[in-house]
């Protein structure tokens, strides 16, 4: 794991444990004016993160977390998703986009997984199941694990 992929942020003391995964939802109004504001809110909204290490024992007061916050190291976490089977090629990069409007479909949560940002680039790091799924719209899909692409496009 490259050091450049690790970010240091603050999280509620009660939540601070290695392996915890969470989706950063964004800044809260209670954060305004706090001296820790920039460190707490240095992640990208809607992305899924995983705590990989705790940083020290210091606990800082917080307007949101009544036990305070402490420093942790996080990385962007892989997310399971369904994509077009033709694009499901291990170690390839895709721009994640879905066009389905079937909100009542059993697969909706995997077609629009929390933690994925539409039109961002992702690496297909794992094909979870060789079985193809035929969705209600007749599309052939595969379940894959997507990790954020670190390749920079110039």
C-alpha positions in Angstrom: 0.0 0.0 0.0 1.6 3.3 -1.1 2.0 6.0 1.5 0.4 8.5 -0.9 -2.9 6.6 -0.7 -3.1 7.0 3.1 -4.9 10.1 4.5 -5.0 11.2 8.1 -8.3 12.4 9.4 -10.3 12.6 12.6 -13.2 10.4 13.5 -15.4 9.9 16.6 -13.4 8.1 19.4 -16.2 5.5 19.7 -15.8 4.7 16.0 -12.0 4.7 15.9 -11.0 1.1 15.3 -8.8 -0.6 12.6 -10.9 -2.2 9.9 -13.9 0.1 10.2 -15.3 1.1 6.9 -17.5 4.2 6.4 -18.8 6.5 3.8 -17.8 10.1 4.3 -21.1 12.1 3.9 -19.6 15.6 4.2 -19.3 18.4 6.6 -22.1 19.1 9.1 -23.2 22.6 10.2 -22.0 21.9 13.7 -18.4 21.8 12.3 -18.4 25.4 11.4 -15.9 27.4 13.4 -14.2 24.3 15.0 -10.4 24.5 15.1 -10.3 20.8 13.8 -12.5 21.6 10.9 -10.0 21.1 8.1 -8.6 17.8 9.5 -12.1 16.3 10.1 -13.4 17.3 6.7 -10.4 16.5 4.4 -12.1 13.4 2.8 -14.1 13.4 -0.4 -17.9 13.2 0.1 -19.7 10.0 -1.0 -16.5 7.9 -1.0 -16.0 4.8 1.1 -13.0 4.7 3.4 -11.4 2.1 5.7 -9.4 2.8 8.8 -6.0 1.1 8.5 -4.3 2.6 11.7 -4.9 4.7 14.8 -2.7 7.7 15.3 -1.8 8.3 19.0 -4.0 8.6 22.0 -4.9 12.3 21.8 -8.7 13.0 22.0 -10.0 16.4 20.8 -13.3 17.9 21.8 -16.0 17.8 19.2 -19.5 19.4 18.7 -20.7 16.2 17.0 -19.1 13.3 18.8 -19.7 13.6 22.5 -16.6 11.4 23.4 -14.5 13.6 21.1 -12.4 12.7 18.0 -9.0 11.1 17.4 -6.7 10.8 14.5 -6.8 7.8 12.2 -5.1 6.7 8.9 -7.6 5.9 6.2 -7.5 4.6 2.6 -10.2 4.5 0.0 -12.0 1.2 0.4 -13.0 -1.2 -2.5 -16.7 -1.3 -3.3 -18.7 -4.2 -4.8 -20.7 -3.3 -7.8 -22.5 -4.7 -10.8 -21.2 -3.6 -14.2 -21.8 -4.6 -17.8 -20.3 -8.1 -18.3 -18.4 -6.9 -21.4 -16.4 -4.4 -19.3 -15.7 -6.9 -16.4 -12.0 -7.5 -17.2 -9.7 -8.0 -14.3 -7.1 -5.1 -13.7 -8.8 -2.9 -16.3 -9.9 0.6 -15.6 -13.4 1.8 -16.2 -15.4 5.0 -15.8 -18.3 4.0 -13.6 -21.6 4.9 -15.0 -25.0 3.4 -14.8 -28.1 4.2 -16.9 -30.7 2.1 -15.1 -33.9 3.6 -13.7 -35.4 0.5 -12.1 -35.4 1.6 -8.4 -37.5 -1.5 -7.4 -35.0 -4.0 -8.9 -33.3 -6.5 -6.5 -29.9 -5.5 -7.9 -30.3 -1.7 -7.6 -28.0 -1.4 -4.5 -25.2 -3.1 -6.4 -25.8 -1.1 -9.6 -25.6 2.1 -7.6 -23.4 1.2 -4.6 -22.8 3.7 -1.9 -19.1 4.8 -2.0 -18.9 5.0 -5.8 -18.9 8.3 -7.5 -20.5 8.2 -11.0 -18.2 9.1 -13.9 -15.0 8.6 -11.8 -12.3 6.1 -12.9 -12.0 2.8 -11.0 -9.8 -0.3 -11.3 -11.5 -3.7 -11.5 -9.5 -5.3 -8.8 -11.6 -8.5 -8.5 -14.3 -10.3 -10.3 -16.4 -11.6 -7.4 -18.5 -14.2 -9.2 -18.2 -15.7 -12.6 -21.9 -16.0 -12.8 -23.5 -13.4 -15.1 -26.7 -11.7 -13.9 -29.4 -10.8 -16.4 -31.2 -7.7 -15.1 -34.8 -6.7 -15.6 -33.8 -4.5 -18.5 -32.1 -7.5 -20.2 -28.5 -6.3 -19.6 -25.9 -8.9 -18.8 -24.0 -7.9 -15.6 -21.1 -9.2 -13.5 -20.3 -8.5 -9.8 -16.9 -6.9 -9.4 -14.8 -5.1 -6.8 -13.8 -1.6 -7.7 -10.9 0.3 -6.3 -10.2 4.0 -7.0 -7.8 4.5 -9.9 -4.5 6.1 -9.0 -3.6 6.7 -12.6 -3.5 10.4 -13.4 -5.0 11.5 -16.7 -3.1 14.4 -18.3 
